Amino acid sequence: MKYLFGAMLFLSVTWTQAYAYTQEFTEAELQEMVSSIMPMTRTKYFITMTLSEPRLNLLEASNEIGIGANIKASALGTYNGSGSTYITGSLTYNQEEGALYFTNAKLVELNLHKVSDKQQDEIKKLLQSVVGTILQSRPIYVLDDADLKQKLAKATLESVEVKAGKLIVTLEMF
């Protein structure tokens, strides 16, 4: 009986490992992907924001992605300017599309030219709501249906991990 249990445990571990698809992305590869979807412009409520020239970095300590970018922003005629911003967030997998999206965006830093610190704080609060919609509007990566392994991997996300300068995405295949 104990041998049967051991064999079943071995098979279940082997089965799980055999039906996972792992894709690793370097920071440079992710930089290229993010650069290909910018510039991006979105309007939400009375705020228009354009992000361009992204600079991506992987944040291993928090298991997140950081994106620095140039920003142009306008708010209902009260402000119209440009500067730089830094946003952190994570990746979420959309199983139906087989795509990874940048989500949980948090506007960490905002530096707008010719704007007081008080105005920047007010604008930062307004822009926080736009940041999420602008970055999750286009996928960062889409599985390739022409690649059989990737097509089969359109299953469930097992994990997304930042480790050793790479983003490691593991999908569970059924």
C-alpha positions as a printed NumPy array, in Angstrom:
array([[  0.   ,   0.   ,   0.   ],
       [  2.766,   2.458,   0.879],
       [  4.452,   1.685,  -2.477],
       [  1.22 ,   2.459,  -4.294],
       [  0.951,   5.787,  -2.466],
       [  4.594,   6.585,  -3.305],
       [  4.036,   5.739,  -6.981],
       [  0.897,   7.886,  -7.102],
       [  2.733,  10.801,  -5.478],
       [  5.614,  10.468,  -7.966],
       [  3.218,  10.355, -10.925],
       [  1.267,  13.366,  -9.708],
       [  4.461,  15.429,  -9.292],
       [  5.707,  14.288, -12.717],
       [  2.289,  14.999, -14.265],
       [  2.224,  18.499, -12.808],
       [  5.733,  19.296, -14.012],
       [  5.101,  17.83 , -17.458],
       [  2.062,  20.025, -17.999],
       [  3.459,  23.411, -17.127],
       [  4.729,  25.92 , -19.647],
       [  7.345,  28.408, -18.483],
       [  8.314,  31.499, -20.428],
       [ 11.211,  33.681, -19.299],
       [ 11.607,  37.299, -20.342],
       [ 14.707,  39.399, -19.847],
       [ 14.431,  43.042, -18.916],
       [ 15.574,  43.949, -22.453],
       [ 12.841,  41.787, -24.039],
       [ 10.18 ,  43.349, -21.822],
       [ 11.561,  46.814, -22.598],
       [ 11.099,  46.074, -26.3  ],
       [  7.519,  44.86 , -25.742],
       [  6.534,  47.898, -23.704],
       [  8.226,  50.251, -26.188],
       [  6.211,  48.698, -29.016],
       [  2.895,  49.698, -27.425],
       [  3.869,  53.313, -26.734],
       [  3.163,  56.136, -27.053],
       [ -0.253,  55.599, -25.479],
       [ -2.889,  58.26 , -24.996],
       [ -6.026,  57.901, -22.907],
       [ -8.732,  60.233, -21.736],
       [-10.73 ,  59.479, -18.641],
       [-13.25 ,  61.921, -17.242],
       [-11.622,  65.28 , -17.946],
       [ -7.977,  64.139, -17.95 ],
       [ -5.909,  63.284, -21.007],
       [ -2.566,  61.576, -20.53 ],
       [  0.084,  60.382, -22.974],
       [  2.953,  58.108, -21.955],
       [  5.993,  57.716, -24.202],
       [  9.627,  56.578, -24.211],
       [  9.257,  53.934, -21.473],
       [ 12.17 ,  52.741, -19.35 ],
       [ 11.361,  49.373, -17.777],
       [ 12.977,  47.669, -14.82 ],
       [ 12.182,  44.49 , -12.911],
       [ 11.721,  44.875,  -9.147],
       [ 12.674,  41.548,  -7.605],
       [ 12.109,  42.633,  -3.982],
       [  8.418,  43.426,  -4.602],
       [  7.9  ,  41.034,  -7.544],
       [  6.728,  43.945,  -9.691],
       [  7.579,  45.831, -12.842],
       [  8.574,  49.48 , -12.796],
       [  8.096,  51.768, -15.773],
       [  9.574,  55.227, -16.038],
       [  8.171,  57.269, -18.918],
       [  7.765,  60.716, -20.358],
       [  4.322,  62.112, -19.708],
       [  2.111,  64.75 , -21.265],
       [ -0.996,  65.579, -19.311],
       [ -3.9  ,  67.978, -19.51 ],
       [ -6.815,  68.447, -17.164],
       [ -9.876,  70.358, -18.375],
       [ -7.97 ,  73.468, -19.349],
       [ -6.487,  73.919, -15.861],
       [ -3.198,  72.232, -16.66 ],
       [ -1.34 ,  71.35 , -19.812],
       [  2.248,  70.226, -19.453],
       [  4.844,  67.514, -19.605],
       [  7.517,  65.827, -17.543],
       [  8.365,  62.355, -16.296],
       [  6.673,  59.685, -14.245],
       [  7.429,  56.364, -12.57 ],
       [  4.785,  53.67 , -12.264],
       [  4.893,  50.246, -10.623],
       [  2.56 ,  47.325, -11.161],
       [  2.236,  43.641, -11.82 ],
       [  1.244,  41.384, -14.674],
       [ -2.11 ,  39.649, -14.923],
       [ -2.853,  36.811, -17.328],
       [ -6.047,  36.846, -19.41 ],
       [ -6.678,  33.165, -20.159],
       [ -9.218,  33.77 , -22.923],
       [ -6.798,  35.967, -24.87 ],
       [ -3.626,  34.172, -23.782],
       [ -2.215,  37.599, -22.963],
       [ -0.321,  39.313, -20.154],
       [ -1.466,  42.781, -19.111],
       [  0.181,  45.37 , -16.862],
       [ -2.217,  45.835, -13.927],
       [ -2.374,  47.206, -10.391],
       [ -0.64 ,  50.341, -11.634],
       [  0.492,  52.769,  -8.982],
       [  1.76 ,  56.227,  -9.866],
       [  4.821,  56.434,  -7.601],
       [  6.515,  59.562,  -8.919],
       [  5.437,  62.53 , -11.02 ],
       [  7.664,  65.416, -12.1  ],
       [  5.909,  68.029, -14.211],
       [  7.703,  71.09 , -15.532],
       [  6.68 ,  74.523, -14.232],
       [  4.217,  73.126, -11.679],
       [  4.35 ,  73.716,  -7.914],
       [  4.63 ,  70.766,  -5.508],
       [  1.063,  71.395,  -4.32 ],
       [ -0.283,  71.33 ,  -7.889],
       [  1.765,  68.189,  -8.644],
       [  0.185,  66.409,  -5.667],
       [ -3.303,  67.342,  -6.901],
       [ -2.508,  66.314, -10.477],
       [ -0.935,  63.048,  -9.243],
       [ -4.191,  62.132,  -7.494],
       [ -6.142,  62.817, -10.68 ],
       [ -3.7  ,  60.929, -12.899],
       [ -3.69 ,  57.818, -10.677],
       [ -7.1  ,  56.838, -12.035],
       [ -5.916,  57.243, -15.64 ],
       [ -2.667,  55.297, -15.179],
       [ -4.491,  52.012, -14.65 ],
       [ -6.65 ,  52.325, -17.733],
       [ -3.827,  53.467, -19.995],
       [ -1.437,  50.638, -19.125],
       [ -3.94 ,  47.795, -19.042],
       [ -5.511,  48.773, -22.362],
       [ -3.001,  46.788, -24.465],
       [ -1.32 ,  43.46 , -23.707],
       [  2.406,  43.383, -22.987],
       [  2.694,  39.834, -24.371],
       [  0.354,  37.466, -26.233],
       [  0.938,  33.735, -26.55 ],
       [  1.653,  32.668, -30.114],
       [ -1.089,  30.346, -31.446],
       [  1.324,  29.126, -34.151],
       [  3.556,  27.63 , -31.427],
       [  1.902,  24.39 , -30.245],
       [  3.334,  24.625, -26.705],
       [  2.109,  28.192, -26.343],
       [ -1.294,  27.309, -27.793],
       [ -1.664,  24.464, -25.299],
       [ -0.513,  26.758, -22.508],
       [ -3.629,  28.917, -22.825],
       [ -4.746,  27.563, -19.531],
       [ -4.342,  29.028, -16.06 ],
       [ -1.603,  31.176, -14.661],
       [  0.421,  29.33 , -12.073],
       [  2.884,  32.109, -11.202],
       [  4.595,  35.304, -12.271],
       [  7.92 ,  35.861, -10.593],
       [ 10.757,  38.359, -10.909],
       [ 13.987,  36.503, -10.29 ],
       [ 17.624,  37.064, -11.241],
       [ 16.841,  39.901, -13.639],
       [ 14.135,  37.955, -15.479],
       [ 10.37 ,  37.745, -15.447],
       [  9.351,  34.086, -15.195],
       [  5.775,  33.253, -16.171],
       [  4.535,  29.719, -15.542],
       [  1.239,  28.551, -17.027],
       [ -0.497,  25.351, -16.039],
       [ -1.668,  23.276, -18.984],
       [ -4.591,  20.89 , -18.761]])
